[in-house]
C-alpha cells in the first residue's frame, strides 16, 4: 500500500509539474519568440544568399579594421571603413528575399499594397517595404468537426470531415481577411452544422456524397471573396449515441430474422407443391406406391439399431404392416440359417 501511494504521489507531482510548465509556457509573453527559435531557417524565410553576404561583409569589415589598425591608420578612417561595410551587409541581408516555388510574398510600402513577389529571388527596400504575409498556394488540408449537432429528426451526432482547398488569389487572401486559415476552418465548421441540421440521420448515413457536395458548395461561396477555392470536402466519420446504435442494431437483427422466416415459409410452400406433383404419379399406380414404401423402409432399416417412425395413416394406406412383418420374418429366417 505504501509503494502504491508513493507511485500515485510521484505521478500526481509529475502531472502537476507538466501542467505548470505548460501553463507557464502558454502565459509567457516570450512564447512566440521561443517557438520562432525552434523553426527552421526556411520557415523564417532566411535565405542562404543574404546570410552569406552578411557573413562576408562582417568578416570583411572586421578583417579590414584589424589590418588598418595594424598599419597605424587613424581611428576615424577605420570607423569610416567599418561602418559602411556593415551597413551594406545588413542592407543586403534584409533586401534580398527568396520565395519558394509555391509561395507568394505580399509586399507593402509605407503601409500600402505594392504588389506580390515570387517565386524566386526579389528585392525590397528595407524600412520602407515590409513583407506582411507569405501565402502558400499549394493544396491545403484542414480537418474540422461538428460535435453533438442535432439532425432534423433531433438526433445528436458527431461528424468529422476534411476540407481540401487552395489560395488562387494571394492578394485577396492577405488583404480581405485577417487570418484566412482560421476563417476557412470556422466557415467549414459552421457550414457542417447547418447541413447536419437540414438532414435526417438516415440521409446522413446513406447520402454522404450529397452531403459532401452541399458542403463544398456552401463553403466555396463563403471563401471565394477571400481568394480561396474549395476543391473537395470528404466526410470521414459519423458517430451516433451508443443507445441509438444498439437500438439500430437490434432493429437490423429483427429485420434479418423476419426475412429468414419469410424465406423459410416460401421454401416450405415450394416443397409442398413438389410433393403434390410427386403424389400424382402414385394415384392410379398402387404397385409403385408399395415399391416406394418398401424402398423407404429398406433405407430406414439398412443400418442396425435404426428406428423408423411411420404415421398410422401411412401404415393403412400403403399396407406397411404386412410389409414390415414380411421383412421381420425374413430377418428371423436369415438368423436361423446362420
C-alpha positions as a Markdown table, in Angstrom:
| # | Residue | x | y | z |
|---|---|---|---|---|
| 1 | Unk | 0.0 | 0.0 | 0.0 |
| 2 | Unk | 2.8 | 2.4 | 0.8 |
| 3 | Unk | 4.5 | 1.7 | -2.5 |
| 4 | Unk | 1.2 | 2.3 | -4.4 |
| 5 | Unk | 0.8 | 5.6 | -2.5 |
| 6 | Unk | 4.3 | 6.7 | -3.3 |
| 7 | Unk | 3.8 | 5.8 | -7.0 |
| 8 | Unk | 0.5 | 7.8 | -7.1 |
| 9 | Unk | 2.1 | 10.8 | -5.4 |
| 10 | Unk | 5.0 | 10.8 | -7.8 |
| 11 | Unk | 2.6 | 10.5 | -10.8 |
| 12 | Unk | 0.5 | 13.4 | -9.5 |
| 13 | Unk | 3.6 | 15.5 | -8.9 |
| 14 | Unk | 4.8 | 14.8 | -12.4 |
| 15 | Unk | 1.4 | 15.8 | -13.8 |
| 16 | Unk | 1.3 | 19.0 | -11.8 |
| 17 | Unk | 4.8 | 19.9 | -12.9 |
| 18 | Unk | 3.9 | 19.3 | -16.5 |
| 19 | Unk | 0.7 | 21.4 | -16.1 |
| 20 | Unk | 2.7 | 24.2 | -14.5 |
| 21 | Unk | 5.3 | 24.1 | -17.3 |
| 22 | Unk | 2.6 | 24.1 | -20.0 |
| 23 | Unk | 0.7 | 26.8 | -18.2 |
| 24 | Unk | 3.9 | 29.0 | -17.8 |
| 25 | Unk | 4.7 | 28.4 | -21.4 |
| 26 | Unk | 1.3 | 29.5 | -22.5 |
| 27 | Unk | 1.3 | 32.5 | -20.3 |
| 28 | Unk | 4.8 | 33.6 | -21.1 |
| 29 | Unk | 5.0 | 36.8 | -23.2 |
| 30 | Unk | 8.1 | 35.3 | -24.9 |
| 31 | Unk | 6.3 | 32.1 | -26.1 |
| 32 | Unk | 6.2 | 33.5 | -29.7 |
| 33 | Unk | 10.0 | 34.1 | -29.8 |
| 34 | Unk | 10.7 | 30.7 | -28.2 |
| 35 | Unk | 8.6 | 28.9 | -30.9 |
| 36 | Unk | 10.3 | 31.0 | -33.6 |
| 37 | Unk | 13.7 | 29.9 | -32.5 |
| 38 | Unk | 12.7 | 26.3 | -33.0 |
| 39 | Unk | 11.6 | 26.9 | -36.5 |
| 40 | Unk | 13.9 | 26.2 | -39.4 |
| 41 | Unk | 15.5 | 29.0 | -41.5 |
| 42 | Unk | 13.3 | 28.1 | -44.4 |
| 43 | Unk | 10.2 | 28.7 | -42.3 |
| 44 | Unk | 11.6 | 32.0 | -41.2 |
| 45 | Unk | 12.4 | 32.9 | -44.8 |
| 46 | Unk | 16.1 | 33.4 | -44.1 |
| 47 | Unk | 17.8 | 32.5 | -47.3 |
| 48 | Unk | 21.3 | 31.4 | -47.8 |
| 49 | Unk | 22.2 | 34.2 | -50.2 |
| 50 | Unk | 21.6 | 37.1 | -47.9 |
| 51 | Unk | 23.1 | 35.1 | -44.9 |
| 52 | Unk | 26.3 | 34.5 | -46.9 |
| 53 | Unk | 26.6 | 38.2 | -48.0 |
| 54 | Unk | 26.1 | 39.3 | -44.4 |
| 55 | Unk | 28.8 | 36.9 | -43.1 |
| 56 | Unk | 31.2 | 38.0 | -45.8 |
| 57 | Unk | 30.6 | 41.7 | -45.0 |
| 58 | Unk | 31.1 | 41.1 | -41.3 |
| 59 | Unk | 34.4 | 39.3 | -42.0 |
| 60 | Unk | 35.5 | 41.9 | -44.5 |
| 61 | Unk | 34.7 | 44.8 | -42.1 |
| 62 | Unk | 36.4 | 43.1 | -39.1 |
| 63 | Unk | 39.4 | 42.0 | -41.0 |
| 64 | Unk | 39.8 | 45.3 | -42.8 |
| 65 | Unk | 39.6 | 47.2 | -39.4 |
| 66 | Unk | 42.2 | 44.9 | -37.9 |
| 67 | Unk | 44.5 | 45.3 | -40.9 |
| 68 | Unk | 44.1 | 49.1 | -41.0 |
| 69 | Unk | 44.8 | 49.3 | -37.2 |
| 70 | Unk | 48.0 | 47.3 | -37.6 |
| 71 | Unk | 49.1 | 49.7 | -40.3 |
| 72 | Unk | 48.7 | 52.6 | -37.9 |
| 73 | Unk | 45.7 | 54.2 | -39.7 |
| 74 | Unk | 43.7 | 56.7 | -37.7 |
| 75 | Unk | 40.6 | 55.5 | -35.9 |
| 76 | Unk | 38.4 | 57.9 | -37.9 |
| 77 | Unk | 39.4 | 56.3 | -41.2 |
| 78 | Unk | 38.9 | 52.8 | -39.7 |
| 79 | Unk | 35.5 | 53.7 | -38.5 |
| 80 | Unk | 34.6 | 55.2 | -41.9 |
| 81 | Unk | 35.6 | 51.9 | -43.5 |
| 82 | Unk | 34.0 | 49.6 | -40.9 |
| 83 | Unk | 30.5 | 51.2 | -40.7 |
| 84 | Unk | 29.6 | 51.4 | -44.4 |
| 85 | Unk | 30.6 | 47.8 | -45.0 |
| 86 | Unk | 28.5 | 46.6 | -42.0 |
| 87 | Unk | 25.5 | 48.8 | -43.1 |
| 88 | Unk | 25.8 | 47.3 | -46.7 |
| 89 | Unk | 25.9 | 43.8 | -45.3 |
| 90 | Unk | 22.7 | 44.3 | -43.2 |
| 91 | Unk | 21.0 | 46.2 | -46.0 |
| 92 | Unk | 21.6 | 43.3 | -48.4 |
| 93 | Unk | 20.6 | 40.8 | -45.7 |
| 94 | Unk | 17.1 | 42.4 | -45.4 |
| 95 | Unk | 16.8 | 43.5 | -49.0 |
| 96 | Unk | 17.4 | 40.1 | -50.7 |
| 97 | Unk | 14.4 | 37.8 | -50.4 |
| 98 | Unk | 13.7 | 34.4 | -51.8 |
| 99 | Unk | 10.2 | 32.9 | -52.2 |
| 100 | Unk | 9.8 | 29.2 | -52.7 |
| 101 | Unk | 8.1 | 27.9 | -55.8 |
| 102 | Unk | 4.7 | 27.6 | -54.1 |
| 103 | Unk | 4.8 | 30.9 | -52.2 |
| 104 | Unk | 3.7 | 34.5 | -52.9 |
| 105 | Unk | 5.1 | 37.4 | -50.8 |
| 106 | Unk | 2.7 | 40.3 | -50.1 |
| 107 | Unk | 4.9 | 43.4 | -50.1 |
| 108 | Unk | 3.6 | 46.7 | -48.5 |
| 109 | Unk | 5.4 | 50.1 | -49.0 |
| 110 | Unk | 4.6 | 52.6 | -46.3 |
| 111 | Unk | 1.5 | 50.5 | -45.4 |
| 112 | Unk | 0.1 | 50.4 | -48.9 |
| 113 | Unk | 0.0 | 47.5 | -51.3 |
| 114 | Unk | 3.0 | 47.4 | -53.6 |
| 115 | Unk | 2.4 | 44.0 | -55.1 |
| 116 | Unk | 3.1 | 40.3 | -55.0 |
| 117 | Unk | 6.6 | 38.9 | -55.3 |
| 118 | Unk | 7.8 | 35.5 | -56.0 |
| 119 | Unk | 8.5 | 32.7 | -56.6 |
| 120 | Unk | 12.3 | 33.1 | -56.8 |
| 121 | Unk | 14.7 | 36.0 | -55.9 |
| 122 | Unk | 13.4 | 39.5 | -55.4 |
| 123 | Unk | 14.4 | 42.8 | -53.8 |
| 124 | Unk | 12.7 | 45.0 | -51.2 |
| 125 | Unk | 13.7 | 48.4 | -49.7 |
| 126 | Unk | 14.3 | 47.8 | -46.0 |
| 127 | Unk | 12.4 | 50.1 | -43.6 |
| 128 | Unk | 10.1 | 51.4 | -46.5 |
| 129 | Unk | 8.9 | 47.9 | -47.6 |
| 130 | Unk | 7.7 | 45.1 | -45.4 |
| 131 | Unk | 6.5 | 41.6 | -46.2 |
| 132 | Unk | 3.4 | 41.1 | -44.1 |
| 133 | Unk | 2.3 | 37.6 | -45.3 |
| 134 | Unk | 3.8 | 34.6 | -47.1 |
| 135 | Unk | 0.9 | 32.9 | -48.9 |
| 136 | Unk | 1.2 | 29.2 | -49.6 |
| 137 | Unk | -0.6 | 28.4 | -52.8 |
| 138 | Unk | -0.4 | 24.6 | -52.5 |
| 139 | Unk | -3.4 | 22.4 | -51.8 |
| 140 | Unk | -4.1 | 22.6 | -48.1 |
| 141 | Unk | -5.9 | 20.1 | -45.9 |
| 142 | Unk | -8.0 | 21.3 | -43.0 |
| 143 | Unk | -9.8 | 18.8 | -40.7 |
| 144 | Unk | -12.9 | 20.1 | -38.9 |
| 145 | Unk | -15.7 | 18.6 | -36.9 |
| 146 | Unk | -19.2 | 19.2 | -35.5 |
| 147 | Unk | -19.8 | 17.7 | -32.1 |
| 148 | Unk | -23.3 | 16.9 | -30.7 |
| 149 | Unk | -25.1 | 18.6 | -33.5 |
| 150 | Unk | -28.8 | 17.9 | -33.8 |
| 151 | Unk | -30.2 | 16.5 | -37.0 |
| 152 | Unk | -33.6 | 17.3 | -38.4 |
| 153 | Unk | -35.1 | 14.4 | -36.5 |
| 154 | Unk | -33.4 | 15.6 | -33.3 |
| 155 | Unk | -30.6 | 13.0 | -33.1 |
| 156 | Unk | -27.2 | 14.3 | -31.7 |
| 157 | Unk | -24.3 | 13.2 | -33.9 |
| 158 | Unk | -20.6 | 13.9 | -34.1 |
| 159 | Unk | -19.3 | 14.3 | -37.6 |
| 160 | Unk | -15.6 | 14.6 | -38.7 |
| 161 | Unk | -14.7 | 15.9 | -42.1 |
| 162 | Unk | -11.7 | 17.0 | -44.2 |
| 163 | Unk | -11.5 | 20.1 | -46.4 |
| 164 | Unk | -9.2 | 20.4 | -49.4 |
| 165 | Unk | -8.6 | 24.0 | -50.5 |
| 166 | Unk | -6.1 | 26.3 | -52.1 |
| 167 | Unk | -5.5 | 30.1 | -52.5 |
| 168 | Unk | -6.0 | 31.2 | -56.1 |
| 169 | Unk | -5.6 | 35.0 | -55.3 |
| 170 | Unk | -2.9 | 35.7 | -52.8 |
| 171 | Unk | -3.7 | 39.4 | -52.7 |
| 172 | Unk | -7.3 | 38.9 | -51.6 |
| 173 | Unk | -6.3 | 36.2 | -49.0 |
| 174 | Unk | -3.9 | 38.7 | -47.4 |
| 175 | Unk | -6.0 | 41.8 | -47.6 |
| 176 | Unk | -9.6 | 40.7 | -47.4 |
| 177 | Unk | -9.4 | 38.6 | -44.2 |
| 178 | Unk | -7.2 | 38.8 | -41.2 |
| 179 | Unk | -6.3 | 35.1 | -40.9 |
| 180 | Unk | -7.6 | 33.1 | -43.9 |
| 181 | Unk | -6.6 | 29.7 | -42.4 |
| 182 | Unk | -8.7 | 30.3 | -39.2 |
| 183 | Unk | -11.5 | 31.8 | -41.2 |
| 184 | Unk | -11.9 | 28.9 | -43.5 |
| 185 | Unk | -11.8 | 26.5 | -40.6 |
| 186 | Unk | -14.6 | 28.3 | -38.8 |
| 187 | Unk | -16.6 | 28.7 | -42.0 |
| 188 | Unk | -16.3 | 25.0 | -42.7 |
| 189 | Unk | -17.5 | 24.0 | -39.2 |
| 190 | Unk | -20.5 | 26.4 | -39.4 |
| 191 | Unk | -21.5 | 25.1 | -42.8 |
| 192 | Unk | -21.2 | 21.5 | -41.5 |
| 193 | Unk | -23.6 | 22.3 | -38.6 |
| 194 | Unk | -26.1 | 23.9 | -41.0 |
| 195 | Unk | -26.1 | 20.9 | -43.3 |
| 196 | Unk | -26.5 | 18.4 | -40.5 |
| 197 | Unk | -29.5 | 20.4 | -39.1 |
| 198 | Unk | -31.2 | 20.1 | -42.5 |
| 199 | Unk | -30.8 | 16.4 | -42.9 |
| 200 | Unk | -32.2 | 13.3 | -41.1 |
| 201 | Unk | -29.9 | 10.7 | -39.6 |
| 202 | Unk | -30.8 | 8.2 | -42.3 |
| 203 | Unk | -29.9 | 10.8 | -45.0 |
| 204 | Unk | -26.5 | 11.4 | -43.3 |
| 205 | Unk | -25.6 | 7.8 | -43.0 |
| 206 | Unk | -26.7 | 6.9 | -46.6 |
| 207 | Unk | -26.2 | 10.1 | -48.6 |
| 208 | Unk | -22.7 | 11.1 | -47.8 |
| 209 | Unk | -21.9 | 12.1 | -51.4 |
| 210 | Unk | -24.8 | 14.6 | -51.4 |
| 211 | Unk | -23.6 | 15.9 | -48.1 |
| 212 | Unk | -20.1 | 16.4 | -49.4 |
| 213 | Unk | -21.3 | 18.3 | -52.5 |
| 214 | Unk | -23.6 | 20.5 | -50.4 |
| 215 | Unk | -20.7 | 21.4 | -48.0 |
| 216 | Unk | -18.4 | 22.1 | -50.9 |
| 217 | Unk | -20.9 | 24.5 | -52.5 |
| 218 | Unk | -21.6 | 26.3 | -49.3 |
| 219 | Unk | -18.0 | 26.7 | -48.2 |
| 220 | Unk | -16.9 | 27.7 | -51.6 |
| 221 | Unk | -19.5 | 30.5 | -51.8 |
| 222 | Unk | -18.2 | 31.9 | -48.5 |
| 223 | Unk | -14.5 | 31.7 | -49.3 |
| 224 | Unk | -14.5 | 32.9 | -52.9 |
| 225 | Unk | -14.4 | 36.6 | -51.8 |
| 226 | Unk | -11.2 | 35.8 | -49.9 |
| 227 | Unk | -9.4 | 34.4 | -52.9 |
| 228 | Unk | -9.8 | 30.8 | -51.8 |
| 229 | Unk | -11.4 | 27.9 | -53.7 |
| 230 | Unk | -12.6 | 24.6 | -52.2 |
| 231 | Unk | -11.6 | 21.6 | -54.2 |
| 232 | Unk | -13.5 | 18.9 | -52.2 |
| 233 | Unk | -15.0 | 18.0 | -48.9 |
| 234 | Unk | -14.9 | 14.5 | -47.5 |
| 235 | Unk | -16.9 | 13.1 | -44.5 |
| 236 | Unk | -14.6 | 10.9 | -42.5 |
| 237 | Unk | -16.8 | 9.6 | -39.7 |
| 238 | Unk | -20.3 | 9.9 | -38.3 |
| 239 | Unk | -20.6 | 8.9 | -34.6 |
| 240 | Unk | -24.1 | 8.4 | -33.1 |
| 241 | Unk | -25.0 | 7.8 | -29.5 |
| 242 | Unk | -24.4 | 4.3 | -28.1 |
| 243 | Unk | -28.0 | 3.7 | -27.1 |
| 244 | Unk | -29.2 | 4.6 | -30.6 |
| 245 | Unk | -26.6 | 2.4 | -32.1 |
| 246 | Unk | -27.7 | -0.6 | -30.0 |
| 247 | Unk | -31.4 | 0.1 | -31.0 |
| 248 | Unk | -30.5 | 0.3 | -34.7 |
| 249 | Unk | -28.5 | -3.0 | -34.3 |
| 250 | Unk | -31.5 | -4.7 | -32.7 |
| 251 | Unk | -33.7 | -3.4 | -35.4 |
| 252 | Unk | -31.4 | -4.8 | -38.1 |
| 253 | Unk | -31.3 | -8.2 | -36.4 |
| 254 | Unk | -35.1 | -8.3 | -36.2 |
| 255 | Unk | -35.4 | -7.4 | -39.9 |
| 256 | Unk | -33.0 | -10.1 | -40.8 |
| 257 | Unk | -34.9 | -12.7 | -38.7 |
| 258 | Unk | -38.1 | -11.6 | -40.4 |
| 259 | Unk | -36.6 | -12.1 | -43.8 |
| 260 | Unk | -35.3 | -15.5 | -42.8 |
| 261 | Unk | -38.7 | -16.6 | -41.6 |
| 262 | Unk | -40.3 | -15.4 | -44.9 |
| 263 | Unk | -37.7 | -17.3 | -46.9 |
| 264 | Unk | -38.3 | -20.4 | -44.8 |
| 265 | Unk | -42.1 | -20.2 | -45.4 |
| 266 | Unk | -41.6 | -19.8 | -49.1 |
| 267 | Unk | -39.3 | -22.8 | -49.1 |
| 268 | Unk | -42.0 | -24.9 | -47.3 |
| 269 | Unk | -44.5 | -23.9 | -49.9 |
| 270 | Unk | -42.2 | -24.9 | -52.7 |
| 271 | Unk | -41.6 | -28.3 | -51.0 |
| 272 | Unk | -45.3 | -28.9 | -50.5 |
| 273 | Unk | -46.0 | -28.1 | -54.2 |
| 274 | Unk | -43.2 | -30.5 | -55.2 |
| 275 | Unk | -44.7 | -33.3 | -53.0 |
| 276 | Unk | -48.1 | -32.5 | -54.5 |
| 277 | Unk | -46.7 | -33.0 | -58.0 |
| 278 | Unk | -45.0 | -36.2 | -57.0 |
| 279 | Unk | -48.1 | -37.7 | -55.4 |
| 280 | Unk | -49.9 | -37.5 | -58.7 |
| 281 | Unk | -47.6 | -40.3 | -60.1 |
| 282 | Unk | -48.9 | -42.7 | -57.4 |
| 283 | Unk | -52.7 | -42.0 | -57.6 |
| 284 | Unk | -53.5 | -44.7 | -60.2 |
| 285 | Unk | -50.5 | -46.9 | -59.6 |
| 286 | Unk | -50.7 | -48.7 | -56.2 |
| 287 | Unk | -47.8 | -51.0 | -57.1 |
| 288 | Unk | -45.5 | -48.1 | -57.5 |
| 289 | Unk | -46.7 | -46.8 | -54.2 |
| 290 | Unk | -45.9 | -50.1 | -52.4 |
| 291 | Unk | -42.5 | -50.2 | -54.0 |
| 292 | Unk | -41.8 | -46.7 | -52.8 |
| 293 | Unk | -42.9 | -47.7 | -49.3 |
| 294 | Unk | -40.7 | -50.8 | -49.3 |
| 295 | Unk | -37.7 | -48.6 | -50.5 |
| 296 | Unk | -38.3 | -46.1 | -47.7 |
| 297 | Unk | -38.5 | -48.9 | -45.1 |
| 298 | Unk | -35.3 | -50.5 | -46.5 |
| 299 | Unk | -33.4 | -47.3 | -46.4 |
| 300 | Unk | -34.5 | -46.8 | -42.8 |
| 301 | Unk | -33.6 | -50.3 | -41.6 |
| 302 | Unk | -30.4 | -50.6 | -43.6 |
| 303 | Unk | -28.4 | -49.7 | -40.5 |
| 304 | Unk | -28.5 | -51.7 | -37.3 |
| 305 | Unk | -30.3 | -50.1 | -34.4 |
| 306 | Unk | -32.2 | -47.8 | -36.7 |
| 307 | Unk | -35.7 | -46.7 | -35.6 |
| 308 | Unk | -38.3 | -45.7 | -38.2 |
| 309 | Unk | -41.4 | -43.8 | -37.2 |
| 310 | Unk | -44.3 | -44.1 | -39.7 |
| 311 | Unk | -47.7 | -42.4 | -39.3 |
| 312 | Unk | -50.6 | -44.8 | -38.7 |
| 313 | Unk | -52.4 | -43.4 | -41.8 |
| 314 | Unk | -49.4 | -44.4 | -43.9 |
| 315 | Unk | -49.5 | -47.9 | -42.5 |
| 316 | Unk | -53.1 | -48.4 | -43.5 |
| 317 | Unk | -52.7 | -46.8 | -46.9 |
| 318 | Unk | -49.5 | -48.4 | -48.0 |
| 319 | Unk | -50.0 | -51.7 | -46.2 |
| 320 | Unk | -46.8 | -51.1 | -44.4 |
| 321 | Unk | -47.8 | -53.5 | -41.6 |
| 322 | Unk | -47.7 | -56.5 | -43.9 |
| 323 | Unk | -44.6 | -55.4 | -45.5 |
| 324 | Unk | -42.8 | -54.9 | -42.1 |
| 325 | Unk | -44.0 | -58.3 | -41.0 |
| 326 | Unk | -42.5 | -59.9 | -44.1 |
| 327 | Unk | -39.2 | -58.1 | -43.6 |
| 328 | Unk | -39.1 | -59.2 | -39.9 |
| 329 | Unk | -39.9 | -62.8 | -40.9 |
| 330 | Unk | -37.2 | -62.7 | -43.5 |
| 331 | Unk | -34.6 | -61.4 | -41.0 |
| 332 | Unk | -35.5 | -64.2 | -38.5 |
| 333 | Unk | -35.1 | -66.9 | -41.2 |
| 334 | Unk | -31.7 | -65.4 | -42.1 |
| 335 | Unk | -30.6 | -65.6 | -38.4 |
| 336 | Unk | -31.7 | -69.2 | -38.1 |
| 337 | Unk | -29.8 | -70.2 | -41.2 |
| 338 | Unk | -26.6 | -68.5 | -40.0 |
